[in-house]
């Protein structure tokens, strides 16, 4: 029993260590890449595209990796194969000084990132018991918060020395956390059912037969759309739109990190003890309200008042999204449904970055107080608000059993 407990904690630690490197690298890229791109182009749509190419990888790579890792029953080999792409992409962003080669490096990074992340995320339901999702997820989110903190604060310090330094440091941290994860993880070798039909036809069939999946994907899309807009334009809003200086931005980042940590601890306890959907519904409303409120003012006082609540709500919603999906995922399909989750995120990233950039270019003149960047608050707030009707209709009871029954029907028809 003691040995089993030690093994369990080691698995939690390994999962959490992996997400630290993942989160730090993607936060560095998402947060500081717009600054790099804005020095290479004057078009906000081009800045959005440079960030939003992440979505092209997210739309395709997870669908292959998720099902392939289900069939093989192994996740670690895919993580190892993806590591050189992640590190090489970060190195390319640090080295290249023209727009298209830099975008190519970003694509390379995200191909590796989504191969790694899909395989890694599928390890979570493999290694953690259903009744322990909350505690394990809370630990994971705390490590994720550490990664965000290292990226935002550490990257802010490093970028003062050299624009390439945060990306090089993120590559080194990613290599280190991958090594620790590979040494600590012991896979269970869970093998999913073999599938005999194409990816698109399978997804369409799942959507026809799985009501919860039909409801979850549009809700998740709206949340990720808003997050993509924030990641692409929040720093430009603070620096170019409001003209804030370094100490004020550093203070804002500390508040963001603190709110993130509080959300991580709170959300983890809620998953194990309660159905998280009532809590998440409230957070969706708060998330949307905070973004819409920021559309109406450029006051620094209002920003500091609203932002902690908005960050807390956004973090809570996005942290709980995947555990909620797991509650309605049929047994043996975790990799497959993780692929849908990531591909859906990819579509939201493309539209949330490129689309929001186009909206800023087109309608930013109506918000001259902040250089037009208030548009991204409006677009994100509307997107989140529209998710509530979908989310409220998700099944509450017998979701996993119903999902498994629908999966059996699909296999019999196939």
N, C-alpha and C positions, 0 to 999 in steps of 0.2 A: 504493500500500500504506500509506504513512504517512497519507495523507488518510483512508483507510478506518479506520485505527486511531484517529485523532482523532475521527472520526464515531462509532465504537463507544463510545469513552470518554465522549463527550458524551451519547450515549443513556443510558448507565449513570448518569451524573450527573443527567440530567433525571429518570429514573425514581426515583432515590434522593431527589432534592429533593422530588418530589411526596409520597413516603411520609413524609417528615419532617413536613410540614404535616398530612397525614391522621392520623398517629399522635399528634402533639401534641394535636390537637383532640379526638380520640376518647378519649385518655387523660385529659385534663382533665375531659371530660364524665363518663366512667365513674367516675373516682376521686373527684371532688369533688361530683358530683351527689347521691350518697347522703347527704352531710352536709347539703346544702341541703334535700333531701326529708325528712330526719329531723326537721327543725325545722318542717315543715308537717304531719306526720302521726306518730302513735305506732305505726302498724301496720307491721311488717316486711314483710308481704305487699304493702302499698301502696308501700313503698320499693322492693321488688323489681319491682313492676309499672312504676313510674316509670322504672327503669333498663331493664327488660325489654321496653319498647315498641320498643326497637331491633329486637327479633326480628320484629315485625310488618312492618317495612320490609324486613328481610333475607329474609323468606320470599317476598316478592312482587317487589320492584323488580329484583333481579338476574336473575330469569328473563326479564324483558322486555328489560333493557338488554344482557344477554349475547348473546342471539340477534340482537337488532336491530343491535348493533355488528358481529357476524359478517357479517350480510347486507350492510351498507353498507361494511364493510372499513375503517371509521374509528372511532376511540375518543375523540379530542380534543373533538369537538363535544358529546358527552354529558358530558364533564367540565366544560366551560364552562357548559352548561345547568344543571348541578347546583350550581355554586358559589354562586349567590344563596341557595339553600335552606340550604346549610351555614352560611353567614355569618349569615343571618337567624335560623336556629334557635339559634345560639350567642348572638346578641344578645337573643333572647327569653328564654333561660334567665337571662341577666344582669339583665333588666328585671323579669320577672314575680315576684310575691311571694305567689301563691296556687297551690294544688296543680294544678288542672286546666289553667289556662292554661300553666303551666310544662311540664306533660306534653305539651301540644299543641306547644310549642316544641321539645321533645325529638323528637317525631315528625317535625316539619319537618326538623330537622337530619338525622335518620337516613334519611329519604327521599333527601335530597341526598347524604348520605355514601355510601349504597350504590349510587346511580346513578353517582357519581363513582368509587368504589372498584372497582366491577365493570368499568367501562370502562378504568380505569387498570390494574387487574391483568391484564386481557386484553392490554394492551400488552406485558407482559413476554415472553410467548412469541413475540409478533410481532417484537420488536426484538432479542432475545437468542438466539444460536445454542444448540442443545441441549448441546453440549460445553462451553459457557461459563456454564451455569445457576449453578453453584456460586459462581464468582468474582463474577458480577454479583449473585447473591442475597446473598452475604456483604456486599458493599458496601451493598446496599439495607438489610440488617438492621442494619448499623452506623448508617446514617442513621436507621433506625427507633428504635434505641437512643438516639440523640441526641434524637429527638422525645419519647420516654418520659422521658428525663432532664429536658428542658426543662419538660415538663408536671408532673412530680412535684415537682422542686425549685423551679423557677420559679413554678409554681402555688402551692406552699406558702408562698413568700415573698409573692406578690401577695395571697393570700387573707387574710394578716395585715393588709393595708391595707383591703381591701374584698372582700366575698364575690363580687361580680360581676367583679372584675378579671381572674381567670384566664380567664374565658370571652371577655371582650373581647380580651385579648391573643391567645388562640388563634384568634379570627376574623381578626385582623390578620395573624398568621403564615400562616394558610391562604391568604389572598389573595395574599400575597407569593410563596409557594412555587408556587401555581398559575400566576402570571404567569411565573415562571422556567421552569416546565415547558413551558408553551405556546410560549415563545420558543425553547426548545432542542430539543424533540421534532420529529423528521421521520418521519412515519408511512410504512410500506411499502405501505399500501393493500391488505393481504391481505384477500381476500374469501372467505368461507366459502360452503358450498353452501346453496342456498335450500331452506327446509323448508316442507312443505305440510300439516303436521298440528299439532294443538293442543299447548300446552306440557305439560299434564298427561299426555296420551296419549303424547307423545314421551318424557317422563321414565319412564313405566311401561314403555314399549318398551325404553328403554335399560337399565332395571333387569333386564328379562327376558333381554336378550341380552348384557349386559356384566357378567361375574362380578366383575371388579375394582371396578366402580362400586358393586355391591351390598355388597362388603366394605369399601370405603373409607368410604362414608357413615356407617355406624354407628360406626366407629372415630373418625372426625372429629367426630361428634356428641358422643361422650363427652369428648373433649378440650375442645371448646368449652363444653360444659356446666360442666365444672370451672372453666374460665377465667371464665365468666360469674358463677359463684358467688363466685370470688375477687374479681373487680372490684366486685361489688355490696356485699360485706360485709367485705372485709379491713380497710379503714380503720375501719369501725365496730367491728370486733373489737379493733383496736389502741387506739382512742380510748375507746369506751364499754365494751368488754368487759374489757380489761386495764388501762385507765386510764393508759396511757403518756403521758408529756409530750412536748413538741415536740422537744427535742434527741434523745431516744431514737428517735422516729419518723423524724427526719431521718437518723440513722445507719442505720436499717433501710432507708430508701429508697436510700441510697448503696450499700449492699450489694446491693440488688435490681438497681440499674442496672449495677453492676460485673459481676454474674453474667450479666446479659442480654448485655452486650458480649462476654464470653468465649464464651457460647453462639453468638453471631452469627458470630464469626470461625471457631470450630471447625466449626460446621455447614456453612458455605460451602465449606470445604476438603473436607469429607467428600462432599458432593454430587458434585463433579467427579471425585474419585479413586476412590470406592467406591460400591457399592450402599448407599444410606443406611438400608436397612431393618433390618439387624442392629443398627446403632448406635441407631436409633430405638426398637427393641424394648427395649433396655436402659434407655433414657431413660423409656419408658412405665412400666416397673417402678419406677424411682426416683421418678418423678412421683407415682405412686399411693402408694408407701410413705411419702413425705414428708408428704402430706396426711393419711394415716391416722395417722401418728405424732403430728401436731399435734392430733388428736382426743383423745389420751390425757393431755395435759399442758397447763398454762398457764404453765409456767416460762419466764421470759425467757431464761435460759441455753439451754434446749432450743430455743426459737424461733430464737435467733441461731446455734445449731449446725446445725439442720436446714434452715433457710430458704435459705441459699445453694445447697445441693444441689437443693432442690425448685424454686427459681427457675430454675436452670440447666437442669434436666431439662424443666420445663414450657416454657421458651423454646425449647429444642432441638426438642421434639416439635411445637410449633405453628409454628415456622419452617420445618420440613421438610415439613409437611403439604401445602402447595400444590405444591412441586416434586415430591413423590411422586405427587400427582394428575396433574401434567403428564406424568410418565413413562408413564401409562396412558391418556392422552387421545388419541383419534383425531385425525389431522391435519385441520385446518380446523374443529375444534369447540372451540377454546379458550374462546371467549366463552360458548358453551352450557354447557360443563362448569364454567366459573367461576361461572355462574349457579347451577348445582346446589350448588356448594361454598358460596356465600354463603347460599343459601336454607336449606341444612342448618345452617349457622351460626345463622341466624335462629331456627329451631326450637329449637336448643340454648340460645340466649339467653333465649327465653321461659321454657322449663322450668327453666333454670339460675338464673334470677333470681326469678321469681314462685314457682316450685316450692320453691326453697330458702328463700325468705322465709316461705312457708307452713310448711315443716318447722321453721324456727326458732321461729315462733309456737306451733306444736303441740307440739314436743318439746324446746324450749329449756330447760324447767324441769329436765330431767335433767342439764343442764350449767350449774349455777349459778355456777361459778367465773369464767366469762367472759360472763355475761349471756345464755347460750344460743347464742352465736355459734359455738361449736365444732361445731355441727351442720353448718355449711357445709363444714368440712374433711372431715367424714365422708361427706357426700353426694358431694362432688367426688372424694374418693379412691376410693369404690366405683365411680363412673362411669368413671374412668380405668382402673381394674383390669379392668373388663368389656370394654374395647376390645381387649385383647391378643389374644384368640382370633381376632377378625376381622382384625386387622392381620397376624398371622403367616401367614394364608392368602392374602395378596395374591400375585399372580404375580410371579416374579422375572425370567424370561427371555421375550423376545419379546412383552412386554406391549403396547408401542406398536403393533407389527405386528398383533397379535391384535385390539387395539381397532379398528384401521383396517379390518380384515377384517369385524368385526362391524358396523361402521358402514356398510360397503358393502352388507351383507346387508339392513340396515334400509332403506337407500335403494331397493334393488331391490324390496323388498316394498311400500314406500310407493307 
